[in-house]
Amino acid sequence: MLIPEILDTFRDLLQEAHDANDPEPTAMTLATADGAGRVSARIVLLKGVDKRGFRFFTNYESAKGAQLSAHPQVALCFHWKTVRHAVQVRVEGRSEHLSADESDAYFATRPRMSQIGAWASKQSRTLPDRDTFEARVAQYEREVEGGEVPRPPHWGGVLVVPDKVEFWYGEEYRLHERVCWEYDDEHWQSRLLYP
Ligand SMILES: Cc1cc2nc3c(=O)[nH]c(=O)nc-3n(C[C@H](O)[C@H](O)[C@H](O)COP(=O)(O)O)c2cc1C
């Protein structure tokens, strides 16, 4: 469970990034590893944060989905260039699927074509050509014509439950400030790190 001190700092910085016209303030790098320890990273969008952790949505059968199943430990990294002298937030923790109800609720807010795309895209698997994908989109459009689009069972939310959060504040001459929070199964404790 995130304590208010960490959550409020994160939310304030995210708000500052919005206010400072960061083009994609919720974009975060998500690093995952497979069972053999091979690491990969990509951008996903933060869709919520609360005391339970950080959440994003994806295809559970994608490459990252398979890695999360094999190895739930993940890392997130935000970088807001337009906040102060630049800010980085690093998060480490364990991932778990959000409940079906929470995934349904978010899926229902998505634009209809994005909902159809979630059915049509076999995310991360080989696509022989673009026409094949467009045909799948058209096929699902026909199937759901006139009705609501249900959430695909393979698509939903992921919660990252953090046990480490670092706030990095850029300073001149690389004399940056780093505040590292760690959870030891009972308490969150902070310490400063050399830059
Ligand atoms: C700005 C941006 C936002 C993205 N947001 C998401 C997202 O929220 N969820 C997602 O699954 N992929 C998102 N993607 C695509 C991922 O970076 C990635 O290509 C895709 O999820 C497949 O990754 P994988 O093959 O490692 O599973 C986003 C890409 C960019 C550039």
The ligand as an ORCA input file, in Angstrom:
! r2SCAN-3c Opt
* xyz 0 1
  C       2.755      6.653    -26.292
  C       2.455      5.171    -26.322
  C       1.466      4.659    -25.511
  C       1.179      3.292    -25.510
  N       0.255      2.813    -24.641
  C       0.031      1.475    -24.568
  C      -0.835      0.938    -23.559
  O      -1.375      1.653    -22.698
  N      -1.042     -0.405    -23.560
  C      -0.425     -1.234    -24.469
  O      -0.658     -2.437    -24.410
  N       0.421     -0.764    -25.387
  C       0.670      0.575    -25.469
  N       1.553      1.068    -26.385
  C       2.204      0.120    -27.332
  C       3.374     -0.575    -26.607
  O       4.491      0.307    -26.526
  C       3.796     -1.871    -27.315
  O       4.118     -1.632    -28.663
  C       2.712     -2.932    -27.283
  O       2.025     -2.934    -26.033
  C       3.294     -4.314    -27.525
  O       4.298     -4.571    -26.565
  P       4.811     -6.068    -26.280
  O       5.021     -6.712    -27.633
  O       6.071     -5.897    -25.518
  O       3.740     -6.769    -25.507
  C       1.874      2.428    -26.387
  C       2.885      2.955    -27.229
  C       3.177      4.300    -27.168
  C       4.303      4.814    -28.044
*
